[in-house]
Amino acid sequence: MSLRDQLQTDLETLIFNLEDFGQVVSYQAKAGGAAVSLTAIVNPGRGEEYRGSDALDVRASLLALVADVKDLRTGDTFTFGGDVWAVVSGEKVIDGRVWRAEISRTAYT
């Protein structure tokens, strides 16, 4: 098994494990199509205090496997905890295997 293959296996079985860091979210492309259920890691981010909101309520970052989300675009949404979060920006990291997205509950609403 190559190092790249081992990295993908470790990402899927260790980092995105539901018992540790991962949680189930629903992904919906802005362009339409069926929503997809996947495992992601959500981290609270910096808030927009001038609006009177705390960090978790307004902004967060989300990590998702590229294998689960092939093409991430601004305006796509993730739903978890009963709330819809819009993608503000995103980039591929970890050798192009993971999306790191900045998401917001207040964007595009």
C-alpha positions in Angstrom: 0.0 0.0 0.0 1.4 3.4 -1.0 1.7 6.3 1.4 -1.1 8.1 -0.5 -3.4 5.1 -0.1 -2.6 4.9 3.6 -3.4 8.6 4.0 -6.8 8.1 2.4 -7.5 5.1 4.7 -6.4 7.0 7.8 -8.6 10.0 6.8 -11.7 7.8 6.4 -11.2 5.5 9.4 -9.5 7.7 12.0 -10.1 11.4 11.4 -13.6 11.3 10.1 -14.7 8.7 12.6 -18.2 9.4 14.0 -17.1 8.4 17.5 -14.3 10.9 17.6 -14.4 14.0 15.4 -16.9 13.3 12.6 -20.6 14.0 12.5 -23.3 13.2 9.9 -24.3 16.2 7.8 -26.4 16.7 4.7 -24.8 18.3 1.6 -26.9 20.1 -1.1 -25.3 21.6 -4.2 -26.7 25.0 -5.1 -27.0 23.8 -8.7 -29.6 21.2 -7.5 -29.8 17.5 -7.4 -30.4 15.1 -4.5 -29.0 15.9 -1.1 -26.2 13.7 0.1 -25.6 12.4 3.6 -21.9 12.3 4.6 -19.4 12.5 7.5 -17.8 15.9 8.1 -15.8 17.6 10.8 -17.3 21.0 12.0 -15.2 23.5 13.9 -16.6 26.7 15.4 -15.0 29.8 14.0 -14.8 33.5 14.6 -18.1 35.3 15.2 -19.4 38.5 13.8 -19.6 40.2 17.2 -20.8 43.5 15.7 -24.0 41.7 14.8 -24.3 40.5 18.4 -23.8 36.9 17.5 -21.4 34.3 19.0 -18.9 32.3 16.9 -20.8 29.1 16.7 -24.1 30.7 15.6 -22.6 32.6 12.7 -19.4 31.1 11.2 -17.6 27.7 11.3 -15.2 25.7 9.2 -16.1 22.3 7.9 -13.9 19.5 6.6 -15.3 16.9 4.1 -13.7 14.2 2.0 -13.4 15.0 -1.7 -14.6 11.5 -2.3 -18.0 12.5 -0.8 -18.2 16.1 -2.3 -16.6 16.2 -5.8 -17.2 19.8 -6.6 -17.7 22.4 -3.8 -19.1 25.8 -4.7 -20.0 29.0 -3.0 -23.7 28.9 -2.0 -23.8 25.1 -1.6 -25.2 24.1 1.8 -24.6 21.8 4.6 -27.3 21.0 7.1 -26.6 19.7 10.6 -28.1 20.3 14.1 -31.3 21.5 12.4 -29.6 24.5 10.8 -28.6 25.2 7.2 -25.1 26.6 6.6 -24.0 28.1 3.3 -20.5 27.7 1.9 -18.7 31.0 1.7 -15.4 29.7 0.4 -13.6 26.4 0.1 -10.3 24.9 -0.9 -8.8 21.4 -1.3 -6.2 20.5 1.4 -4.3 17.4 2.4 -3.0 16.4 -1.0 -6.4 17.3 -2.6 -8.3 14.7 -0.6 -10.2 17.0 1.8 -12.3 20.1 1.4 -11.8 22.9 3.9 -14.9 25.1 3.7 -15.8 28.3 5.5 -19.5 28.2 6.2 -22.0 30.7 7.5 -25.6 30.5 8.8 -26.2 34.1 7.7 -24.7 34.0 4.2 -27.2 33.9 1.3 -30.3 34.1 3.5 
